[in-house]
C-alpha cells in the first residue's frame, strides 16, 4: 500500500505560499509475498521432463549351447552407420547384394533417408506376407558416433521394426561400407 506522509502545519511565512513536496513511500512486502506465492505455485505444478528410454533386448551370449538365430536372406536388411551422418545398407547377404546391386548409401533425411529404405523393405515383404520376419542388423563402424546409432534405433521405433540386432562389423563389411559411402 502506498502512503503519503504529510508534515504538520508550520508557521506562517511572509510571501507566497509554496507547495510542499510530499514524501511517498511504497510498501513492497505484498508484492514480494505474491512473487514467492507464484514461484511456489509454478514449482509445484510444473512437471519435470522425464527421461525417455527405448527398450533394448540383448541376447544372452554367455551360453554357448544356444544356437545363432537363422535369418532369411530375403527378410534381412543390414544397416552400417558410417562417418558424416551417412548410412551404408544392403539387403540379404553382402556378397549377393554386391552382385545384384542390392545396396546403397543414404542418410537420416525424413523423405528419402533410412526410414524410406525400411518402409520400402516392409512393403516388399508385405507382398509375400513376411513383414513380421523383417530383421534389421545394425553394424556401426568405429568412425560413426553414438548419435548415429540412436538415430537408427529411432527410425526402428518410428517404422515399427520389432526385430533388430546390434552387431560387430566384419573387416570386409567395414572396408566395403567406407569405400561405397565415400563416393556419395
N, C-alpha and C positions, 0 to 999 in steps of 0.2 A: 504494500500500500504506500502511496505517496503521501507525504505530509508537508505542510508548509509551516515554517517557523516564522511567527510574527513577533518582533520585539515589542515590548510595552511602549506606550506613547511617551515621547520625551518632551523636553521643554520647548517653548516657542522661541524661534529664532527670527530675527528680522529678515526680511527679504522674501523672495518667492519660495513656495513650498517645493521641495524636491521629492520626487517619488523615490521611495525606498526600495532597494533591491531586496527581494525576498529570497531566502535560502530554501532550496528544495532538497529533499533527501528521499531517495527511493530505496525501499527495503526489498532486497533481492532474495530473502530467505524463502518465500513461497516459490519463486522461480527455480531455485536450486532443488527444493523438495520435489517439484514437478519433474525436473530433469532426471533426478535419481529414480523416481517412480517409472518414468518412461524407459530408462535403461534397464531397470529390473524387469519390466513387462516384456521388452524385446528379448532379453536373455532367456526368460522362461518360455516364451512362445516360439522361439526360433529353433528349428530342428537342425542339428549339426549334420553336415554331409557324412553319410555313412560310406565306408569303403565298399567298393564293388569288386567282387571276385568271380572269376569264372571257374566252374568245377573242372578239374583236370584229373582224369583217371589214368593212372600209370600201371602197367602190368608188373607183376611180381617176377623180376628176373633173377631172383635168388634161387629158385627151384629149377634145377637142370632137367627134371623129368617132364616139365611142361613143354610140349612141342610148340614151335612157332605157328602162328595163325596163318593159314594159307589165304592168299588174296588173288582173286581172278584178275587176269590182265585187263579185261575189258572194264572192270569196275575200279581200277586203281588209277589214282592221279597223284603224282609226286610234285611237290612244291619246294623249290630251293630258293630261299631269300638270299640275295647277294648284296653287295655294297651299292650305295646310291639309290636306295629305295626301289630296286628292281627285283623282279622275281623270274627265275627260270622254272619252267614247268614242263612235264612230259606225261603222256598217257601210257599206262602199262609198263612194260619193261624198257629200260633205257636203250638197249641195242635195237630192239624192234622199233621204238619211237624214232630213233635216228634214221633208220632205213625208210620208214613210212612218213617221215617228216611230221610226226605227231608230237611236236614240241614247240615251244615258243618262249618269248620273253614278254612280260607285262609289268604293270606297276600296281599301285593301290588306288587308282582312279575309280570313281563311282560308276562311270558309264562304260568303260572298256577295260577295267582292271581285273584283278584276281576274282572279284565277285562274279563278273560276267563269265569268266572261264569256268567257275564252279557251276553256275546256272546252266551253261551250255552242256556241260558233262551230265548234270542231273536230267536235263531234257532228253539227252540221247539215251540215258538209262531208263527213262520213263517209257520209251517205246518198247523196251524189252521187259518192263516190269521189274527191273532190278535196282531201282533208285535207292532202296534201303541198303543195298550191298555196296554202295559207294564207300571207298576207303581212301582218305587223303593222307599221304605221308609227307611230313614236314622235315626237311633236312637242311637246317641253317648252316651257312658257311661261317668260318671264323671272321670273315670280313663284314658279315651282317651284324646288326646290333639287336639288343633286346627288344626295342620298339618294333622292329620288323617282325619278330615272332609274335608279339602281342597283336599287331595289325592283322597277321594271318589268322590268328585264333579269333579275332573279332569278325573276320569275314566268315569263318565257320559258323559262328553263333548267328550272324545275320542271315546266312543262307541255309540254316538248319542242317548242317553237316554234323552227324552224331558219331561217326566212326572216323577217327583220325589218330595218328601216332606221330610223336616227335622222335626222330631217329638220328643216328650219326650218319654223316655223309661219307661216302667212299672217296678215295683219292681220284678215281676215274670220274665220278659224278662231279666232283669239285672242279676238276680241270675242264670238263666239257661245259659246265654251267658258267664258269667265269669266261671261257672263250666265246660262247654263244651270246652271253649277255653283254659282252664288251662291244659287240658290233652294233648294238641298238642305242 
